[in-house]
Amino acid sequence: MLRQRIYRYCRKSLYRSWCKAGIGRNCYRFEGKDGTVSKVVTSKGEYEAELVILCIGFKPNTELFKGQIDMLDNGAIIVDEYMHTSKEDVYAAGDSCAILYNPTGKYSYIPLATNAVRMGTLIARNLVRPTTKYMGTQGTSGIKLYEENIASTGLTESTARELGLDIQVVTVTDNYRPEFMPTYDEATLKVVYESESRRILGAQIISKTDLTQSINTMSVCIQNKMTIDELGFMDFFFQPHFNKPWNILNLAGLKAE
């Protein structure tokens, strides 16, 4: 599995040392030779490493507007569906803004390029008069790690539980296309949904074959408040080169309790 492969790459890395020694230090520099890292130097020690993973994150740079417009606690500017701030005739867009997060129906800080370009376009459309509403976001994203293709949209199981939501989870692992084809490999899809309403809240997929576009489909499902049961019978094409008669998204809907 991917986790085992990453662990193998990281077995002498900063990650293991960090977990042993605790968090709360400054990273001063990386040392190495011929473009290969061998050591990480921090404010609380030096650590041998074969691989360093940077998870830096973002923070809104909005001190200039503090006390003048409405913000979240972290400084993200709150905008309405037309990109207005709480200050008349002042608009905002991009990574300094909080936006409507459809899985929860609340404003959240989700700095993604996709959100930023949409918000900038909406400002241009709405400058003269309110014309086009922002539809909210699911925070959809994807990444490739070695041979694995990974994508996610909406809430993960852990985040949903941290928010105190009553959820259920369904996980499906299946070959992405029929076994009579010359080659095929596994894909794993996980879907998070509300227990009572059955509304889909999030989904993640991992596979060697690039199936990440299916998460864009799941993003639309979340945005349109579709249920896990509806997912089971959504209309997807079938062609043996690409998939099975029961698409893996359908299987998740059919397997849900």
C-alpha positions as a LaTeX table, in Angstrom:
\begin{tabular}{lrrr}
\hline
Residue & $x$ (\AA) & $y$ (\AA) & $z$ (\AA) \\
\hline
Met1 & 0.00 & 0.00 & 0.00 \\
Leu2 & 1.00 & 3.63 & $-0.47$ \\
Arg3 & 1.47 & 4.18 & 3.27 \\
Gln4 & 4.00 & 1.35 & 3.44 \\
Arg5 & 5.92 & 2.69 & 0.45 \\
Ile6 & 6.05 & 6.20 & 1.89 \\
Tyr7 & 7.19 & 4.83 & 5.24 \\
Arg8 & 9.97 & 2.94 & 3.50 \\
Tyr9 & 11.14 & 6.15 & 1.85 \\
Cys10 & 10.87 & 8.02 & 5.17 \\
Arg11 & 12.27 & 5.44 & 7.57 \\
Lys12 & 15.25 & 7.66 & 8.46 \\
Ser13 & 13.55 & 10.91 & 7.69 \\
Leu14 & 12.68 & 13.99 & 9.67 \\
Tyr15 & 9.19 & 12.62 & 10.14 \\
Arg16 & 10.22 & 9.82 & 12.51 \\
Ser17 & 12.56 & 12.05 & 14.47 \\
Trp18 & 9.91 & 14.77 & 14.65 \\
Cys19 & 7.37 & 12.34 & 16.11 \\
Lys20 & 9.89 & 11.18 & 18.74 \\
Ala21 & 11.14 & 14.60 & 19.78 \\
Gly22 & 7.86 & 16.51 & 19.51 \\
Ile23 & 6.75 & 19.58 & 17.58 \\
Gly24 & 7.60 & 23.23 & 18.21 \\
Arg25 & 10.86 & 24.07 & 16.54 \\
Asn26 & 12.24 & 26.17 & 13.72 \\
Cys27 & 13.76 & 24.52 & 10.68 \\
Tyr28 & 17.01 & 26.34 & 9.86 \\
Arg29 & 18.33 & 24.49 & 6.83 \\
Phe30 & 18.71 & 21.26 & 4.87 \\
Glu31 & 22.15 & 19.79 & 4.32 \\
Gly32 & 23.21 & 17.35 & 1.65 \\
Lys33 & 25.41 & 16.68 & $-1.36$ \\
Asp34 & 24.82 & 16.52 & $-5.12$ \\
Gly35 & 21.18 & 17.53 & $-4.75$ \\
Thr36 & 20.36 & 14.80 & $-2.19$ \\
Val37 & 19.32 & 15.73 & 1.35 \\
Ser38 & 21.09 & 14.01 & 4.23 \\
Lys39 & 20.35 & 16.17 & 7.26 \\
Val40 & 17.80 & 18.65 & 8.65 \\
Val41 & 19.06 & 21.29 & 11.08 \\
Thr42 & 16.47 & 22.70 & 13.50 \\
Ser43 & 16.39 & 24.86 & 16.61 \\
Lys44 & 16.26 & 21.73 & 18.77 \\
Gly45 & 18.72 & 19.43 & 17.08 \\
Glu46 & 19.96 & 17.90 & 13.85 \\
Tyr47 & 18.34 & 14.89 & 12.19 \\
Glu48 & 19.54 & 12.54 & 9.47 \\
Ala49 & 17.07 & 12.28 & 6.60 \\
Glu50 & 16.64 & 10.56 & 3.24 \\
Leu51 & 13.49 & 12.50 & 2.41 \\
Val52 & 11.92 & 15.71 & 3.72 \\
Ile53 & 8.21 & 16.45 & 3.31 \\
Leu54 & 7.22 & 20.12 & 3.63 \\
Cys55 & 3.68 & 20.81 & 4.88 \\
Ile56 & 3.83 & 24.56 & 5.27 \\
Gly57 & 0.25 & 25.75 & 4.72 \\
Phe58 & $-1.06$ & 29.28 & 4.26 \\
Lys59 & $-2.09$ & 32.18 & 6.45 \\
Pro60 & $-4.13$ & 35.23 & 5.35 \\
Asn61 & $-2.03$ & 38.42 & 5.22 \\
Thr62 & $-4.82$ & 40.81 & 6.25 \\
Glu63 & $-3.47$ & 42.83 & 9.16 \\
Leu64 & $-4.02$ & 45.99 & 7.09 \\
Phe65 & $-7.81$ & 45.51 & 7.29 \\
Lys66 & $-8.09$ & 44.34 & 10.90 \\
Gly67 & $-11.05$ & 45.96 & 12.66 \\
Gln68 & $-12.36$ & 47.44 & 9.41 \\
Ile69 & $-14.05$ & 44.48 & 7.72 \\
Asp70 & $-15.49$ & 41.18 & 8.95 \\
Met71 & $-13.04$ & 38.30 & 9.21 \\
Leu72 & $-12.71$ & 34.82 & 10.62 \\
Asp73 & $-10.57$ & 34.39 & 13.73 \\
Asn74 & $-7.55$ & 33.54 & 11.56 \\
Gly75 & $-7.87$ & 36.80 & 9.58 \\
Ala76 & $-9.58$ & 35.39 & 6.48 \\
Ile77 & $-11.89$ & 38.04 & 4.96 \\
Ile78 & $-15.57$ & 37.10 & 4.85 \\
Val79 & $-17.27$ & 37.82 & 1.51 \\
Asp80 & $-20.87$ & 37.30 & 0.41 \\
Glu81 & $-22.04$ & 35.38 & $-2.65$ \\
Tyr82 & $-21.14$ & 38.33 & $-4.90$ \\
Met83 & $-17.68$ & 38.80 & $-3.36$ \\
His84 & $-18.63$ & 41.91 & $-1.33$ \\
Thr85 & $-16.88$ & 42.40 & 1.99 \\
Ser86 & $-18.73$ & 43.91 & 4.95 \\
Lys87 & $-17.48$ & 47.32 & 3.76 \\
Glu88 & $-19.63$ & 48.93 & 1.08 \\
Asp89 & $-18.08$ & 48.89 & $-2.42$ \\
Val90 & $-15.10$ & 46.84 & $-1.25$ \\
Tyr91 & $-14.59$ & 43.42 & $-2.84$ \\
Ala92 & $-12.11$ & 40.69 & $-2.01$ \\
Ala93 & $-10.94$ & 37.47 & $-3.64$ \\
Gly94 & $-8.28$ & 34.82 & $-3.39$ \\
Asp95 & $-6.18$ & 33.29 & $-0.63$ \\
Ser96 & $-6.98$ & 36.03 & 1.88 \\
Cys97 & $-10.70$ & 35.20 & 1.86 \\
Ala98 & $-13.02$ & 32.82 & 3.64 \\
Ile99 & $-15.56$ & 31.16 & 1.36 \\
Leu100 & $-18.73$ & 29.12 & 1.65 \\
Tyr101 & $-17.85$ & 25.46 & 2.20 \\
Asn102 & $-20.78$ & 23.44 & 0.89 \\
Pro103 & $-20.31$ & 20.24 & 2.94 \\
Thr104 & $-20.88$ & 22.20 & 6.17 \\
Gly105 & $-22.75$ & 25.26 & 4.87 \\
Lys106 & $-20.32$ & 27.49 & 6.79 \\
Tyr107 & $-17.52$ & 29.86 & 5.84 \\
Ser108 & $-14.05$ & 28.32 & 5.87 \\
Tyr109 & $-10.53$ & 29.23 & 4.87 \\
Ile110 & $-9.66$ & 27.05 & 1.84 \\
Pro111 & $-6.77$ & 28.61 & $-0.12$ \\
Leu112 & $-6.81$ & 26.89 & $-3.52$ \\
Ala113 & $-5.94$ & 28.29 & $-6.94$ \\
Thr114 & $-9.30$ & 27.07 & $-8.28$ \\
Asn115 & $-11.19$ & 29.07 & $-5.66$ \\
Ala116 & $-9.05$ & 32.15 & $-6.29$ \\
Val117 & $-9.55$ & 32.28 & $-10.07$ \\
Arg118 & $-13.31$ & 31.80 & $-9.72$ \\
Met119 & $-13.56$ & 34.57 & $-7.13$ \\
Gly120 & $-11.53$ & 36.99 & $-9.24$ \\
Thr121 & $-13.76$ & 36.33 & $-12.24$ \\
Leu122 & $-16.87$ & 36.85 & $-10.10$ \\
Ile123 & $-15.62$ & 40.27 & $-8.97$ \\
Ala124 & $-15.21$ & 41.29 & $-12.61$ \\
Arg125 & $-18.77$ & 40.15 & $-13.35$ \\
Asn126 & $-20.30$ & 41.79 & $-10.28$ \\
Leu127 & $-18.52$ & 45.15 & $-10.15$ \\
Val128 & $-21.29$ & 47.08 & $-11.91$ \\
Arg129 & $-24.22$ & 45.15 & $-10.46$ \\
Pro130 & $-24.79$ & 41.75 & $-8.77$ \\
Thr131 & $-24.83$ & 39.34 & $-11.69$ \\
Thr132 & $-23.35$ & 35.93 & $-10.86$ \\
Lys133 & $-23.47$ & 34.23 & $-7.47$ \\
Tyr134 & $-20.65$ & 32.19 & $-6.01$ \\
Met135 & $-21.75$ & 28.56 & $-5.74$ \\
Gly136 & $-19.46$ & 27.66 & $-2.85$ \\
Thr137 & $-16.64$ & 25.15 & $-2.81$ \\
Gln138 & $-15.96$ & 21.55 & $-1.88$ \\
Gly139 & $-12.21$ & 22.12 & $-1.54$ \\
Thr140 & $-11.50$ & 19.63 & $-4.32$ \\
Ser141 & $-7.85$ & 18.77 & $-4.92$ \\
Gly142 & $-5.55$ & 16.09 & $-6.31$ \\
Ile143 & $-1.94$ & 14.96 & $-6.10$ \\
Lys144 & 0.38 & 12.31 & $-7.54$ \\
Leu145 & 2.74 & 10.51 & $-5.14$ \\
Tyr146 & 5.14 & 8.21 & $-6.95$ \\
Glu147 & 2.87 & 5.89 & $-8.99$ \\
Glu148 & $-0.28$ & 6.66 & $-7.01$ \\
Asn149 & $-2.97$ & 9.11 & $-8.21$ \\
Ile150 & $-4.92$ & 10.63 & $-5.31$ \\
Ala151 & $-7.82$ & 13.08 & $-5.19$ \\
Ser152 & $-10.22$ & 14.36 & $-2.55$ \\
Thr153 & $-13.31$ & 16.51 & $-2.25$ \\
Gly154 & $-15.36$ & 17.67 & 0.72 \\
Leu155 & $-14.96$ & 16.30 & 4.22 \\
Thr156 & $-12.73$ & 13.41 & 5.18 \\
Glu157 & $-13.94$ & 10.99 & 7.83 \\
Ser158 & $-11.59$ & 12.38 & 10.49 \\
Thr159 & $-12.57$ & 16.01 & 9.83 \\
Ala160 & $-16.27$ & 15.19 & 9.85 \\
Arg161 & $-15.94$ & 13.44 & 13.22 \\
Glu162 & $-13.90$ & 16.34 & 14.63 \\
Leu163 & $-16.81$ & 18.61 & 13.68 \\
Gly164 & $-19.16$ & 16.33 & 15.63 \\
Leu165 & $-21.17$ & 15.28 & 12.58 \\
Asp166 & $-23.19$ & 12.05 & 12.63 \\
Ile167 & $-21.75$ & 10.28 & 9.60 \\
Gln168 & $-21.31$ & 6.94 & 7.94 \\
Val169 & $-18.49$ & 5.85 & 5.67 \\
Val170 & $-18.36$ & 3.41 & 2.77 \\
Thr171 & $-15.12$ & 2.17 & 1.21 \\
Val172 & $-14.93$ & 0.25 & $-2.06$ \\
Thr173 & $-11.88$ & $-1.45$ & $-3.57$ \\
Asp174 & $-12.27$ & $-2.91$ & $-7.05$ \\
Asn175 & $-10.38$ & $-3.34$ & $-10.31$ \\
Tyr176 & $-11.11$ & $-0.24$ & $-12.32$ \\
Arg177 & $-11.92$ & $-2.21$ & $-15.50$ \\
Pro178 & $-12.93$ & $-5.82$ & $-16.39$ \\
Glu179 & $-10.52$ & $-8.63$ & $-15.58$ \\
Phe180 & $-10.72$ & $-9.94$ & $-19.16$ \\
Met181 & $-8.78$ & $-6.87$ & $-20.31$ \\
Pro182 & $-5.00$ & $-7.31$ & $-20.89$ \\
Thr183 & $-4.18$ & $-5.19$ & $-17.83$ \\
Tyr184 & $-6.11$ & $-3.83$ & $-14.87$ \\
Asp185 & $-5.38$ & $-2.64$ & $-11.34$ \\
Glu186 & $-7.17$ & $-1.71$ & $-8.15$ \\
Ala187 & $-8.77$ & 1.55 & $-7.18$ \\
Thr188 & $-10.03$ & 2.44 & $-3.70$ \\
Leu189 & $-12.84$ & 4.94 & $-3.19$ \\
Lys190 & $-14.06$ & 6.22 & 0.17 \\
Val191 & $-17.27$ & 8.22 & 0.57 \\
Val192 & $-18.44$ & 10.09 & 3.68 \\
Tyr193 & $-22.17$ & 10.81 & 4.10 \\
Glu194 & $-24.62$ & 12.02 & 6.73 \\
Ser195 & $-26.36$ & 9.25 & 8.64 \\
Glu196 & $-29.86$ & 10.73 & 8.73 \\
Ser197 & $-30.14$ & 12.68 & 5.48 \\
Arg198 & $-27.80$ & 10.34 & 3.54 \\
Arg199 & $-26.33$ & 13.49 & 1.93 \\
Ile200 & $-22.82$ & 13.01 & 0.52 \\
Leu201 & $-20.23$ & 15.10 & 2.39 \\
Gly202 & $-16.89$ & 13.98 & 0.98 \\
Ala203 & $-14.97$ & 11.44 & $-1.08$ \\
Gln204 & $-11.39$ & 10.35 & $-1.72$ \\
Ile205 & $-9.85$ & 8.02 & $-4.32$ \\
Ile206 & $-6.44$ & 6.41 & $-4.79$ \\
Ser207 & $-5.29$ & 4.33 & $-7.77$ \\
Lys208 & $-2.33$ & 3.69 & $-10.04$ \\
Thr209 & $-4.47$ & 4.37 & $-13.09$ \\
Asp210 & $-5.50$ & 8.01 & $-13.13$ \\
Leu211 & $-9.14$ & 8.04 & $-11.99$ \\
Thr212 & $-8.94$ & 11.40 & $-10.26$ \\
Gln213 & $-11.56$ & 12.97 & $-12.53$ \\
Ser214 & $-14.18$ & 10.87 & $-10.74$ \\
Ile215 & $-13.64$ & 13.13 & $-7.73$ \\
Asn216 & $-14.77$ & 16.09 & $-9.83$ \\
Thr217 & $-18.01$ & 14.15 & $-10.30$ \\
Met218 & $-18.25$ & 13.65 & $-6.53$ \\
Ser219 & $-17.68$ & 17.38 & $-6.05$ \\
Val220 & $-20.74$ & 18.09 & $-8.19$ \\
Cys221 & $-22.71$ & 15.53 & $-6.15$ \\
Ile222 & $-21.84$ & 17.35 & $-2.92$ \\
Gln223 & $-22.61$ & 20.76 & $-4.40$ \\
Asn224 & $-26.04$ & 19.53 & $-5.53$ \\
Lys225 & $-26.74$ & 17.85 & $-2.16$ \\
Met226 & $-27.12$ & 14.39 & $-3.64$ \\
Thr227 & $-27.52$ & 11.31 & $-1.44$ \\
Ile228 & $-25.41$ & 8.19 & $-1.29$ \\
Asp229 & $-28.41$ & 6.19 & $-2.52$ \\
Glu230 & $-28.74$ & 8.35 & $-5.63$ \\
Leu231 & $-25.05$ & 7.79 & $-6.31$ \\
Gly232 & $-25.72$ & 4.06 & $-6.66$ \\
Phe233 & $-27.87$ & 4.57 & $-9.75$ \\
Met234 & $-26.31$ & 7.60 & $-11.44$ \\
Asp235 & $-25.86$ & 7.21 & $-15.20$ \\
Phe236 & $-22.23$ & 6.63 & $-16.21$ \\
Phe237 & $-21.03$ & 5.24 & $-19.52$ \\
Phe238 & $-19.47$ & 1.77 & $-19.78$ \\
Gln239 & $-16.64$ & 0.81 & $-22.09$ \\
Pro240 & $-14.26$ & $-2.01$ & $-21.10$ \\
His241 & $-11.18$ & 0.05 & $-21.91$ \\
Phe242 & $-12.17$ & 2.58 & $-19.22$ \\
Asn243 & $-14.38$ & 0.96 & $-16.57$ \\
Lys244 & $-16.92$ & $-1.68$ & $-15.59$ \\
Pro245 & $-20.72$ & $-1.78$ & $-16.09$ \\
Trp246 & $-20.99$ & $-0.75$ & $-12.42$ \\
Asn247 & $-18.75$ & 2.29 & $-12.12$ \\
Ile248 & $-16.79$ & 2.41 & $-8.85$ \\
Leu249 & $-18.89$ & 5.44 & $-7.85$ \\
Asn250 & $-22.03$ & 3.36 & $-8.34$ \\
Leu251 & $-20.53$ & 0.59 & $-6.23$ \\
Ala252 & $-20.04$ & 2.96 & $-3.31$ \\
Gly253 & $-23.70$ & 3.94 & $-3.47$ \\
Leu254 & $-24.84$ & 0.32 & $-3.71$ \\
Lys255 & $-22.62$ & $-0.81$ & $-0.82$ \\
Ala256 & $-23.70$ & 1.95 & 1.58 \\
Glu257 & $-25.78$ & 0.67 & 4.49 \\
\hline
\end{tabular}
